[in-house]
């Protein structure tokens, strides 16, 4: 049967798969995420008609032309910054090598050579970005029936663990105390990041309309960045963050002192729109003698503090908006970093050697 039912995240959708052999060549088309059986049957008919066109007008795409077509399609559903990333990666690295080749001429070994030998002077994370772009481009070719398999699929890059730093409880107290005493321009920003775990773009977009004081909850429904402006959150899903009593008092005071005409919760402090806030935070941390961290590390600190206090992974994942539980689990190793030295508080001391010399060993025979 060419129509398959998918049940993911308690939502039923359908996938339509149609294939046919034409002049010895297998053609394959697939559509995912169809919301009804009625629509799926219509899509099946459309795909069969498209495959029949290959019988009369067989067509191959060269890589450069196919990339242009894919970019046009993706521009209708992805952010401007995402499209810029695809264009930059593919135009710089892939098109100079594969540009004039037909899609079905590009092999896995050729892609492996591009990623590991041709691309030079960039990090493994940057190489992985190019590889992810190629995988999507070829996957779209499979969905359109242009290719039968994705030559980039088997290529893997082993990435090193991301380097995150977190503050322990004492350092958090020191940061906020010193920033408050200095009347630092970023004090409010740091408080909200530490007490909500919100991303910088989400904090930038936060307005007083998003805060429900009565039910003590913050609705995170949008984000901001310099390239795209205002848009959806990173996961494109809304989430809700419970407001603690301490944060509730802080927000009431902040609102009473706010003079932002645009109803933004946080003021547009110098550097807030350009990304310089990470430099400001790291510099201030060094000045007061605590772990120098970036702005995004405040989010990591929030997550580790929740985990340290026994909040379940599932709840933490929901609060911070991770798309996968694996992402949340990655913060468990940072919990160990925060707890280093904690066992010194036990206060247990072992007997000295001199005292042990006077003790009869009951296990000696």
Buried (B, 14 or more C-beta within 10 A) or exposed (E): EBBEEEEEEEEEBBBBBBBBEEEEEEBBBBBEEBEEEEEBBEBBEBBBEBBEEBEEEEEEBBBBBBBEBBBEEBBEEBBEEBBEBBBEBBBEBBBEBBBEBBBBEBEBEBBBEBBEEBBEEEEEEEBBBBBBBBBBBBBBBBBBBBBEEBBBBEBEBEEEEEEBBBBBEEBBEBBBEBBEEEEBBBBBBBBBBBBBBBBBBBBBBBBBEBBEEEEBBBBBBBBBBEEBEEBEBBEEEEBBBEBEEEBEEBBEEBEEEBEEEEEBBBBEBEBBEEEEBBEBBBEBBEEEEBBBBBBBBBBBBBBBBBBBEEEEBEEBBBBBBBEEEEEBBBBEEBBEBBEEEEEEEEEEEEEEEEEEEEEEEEEEE
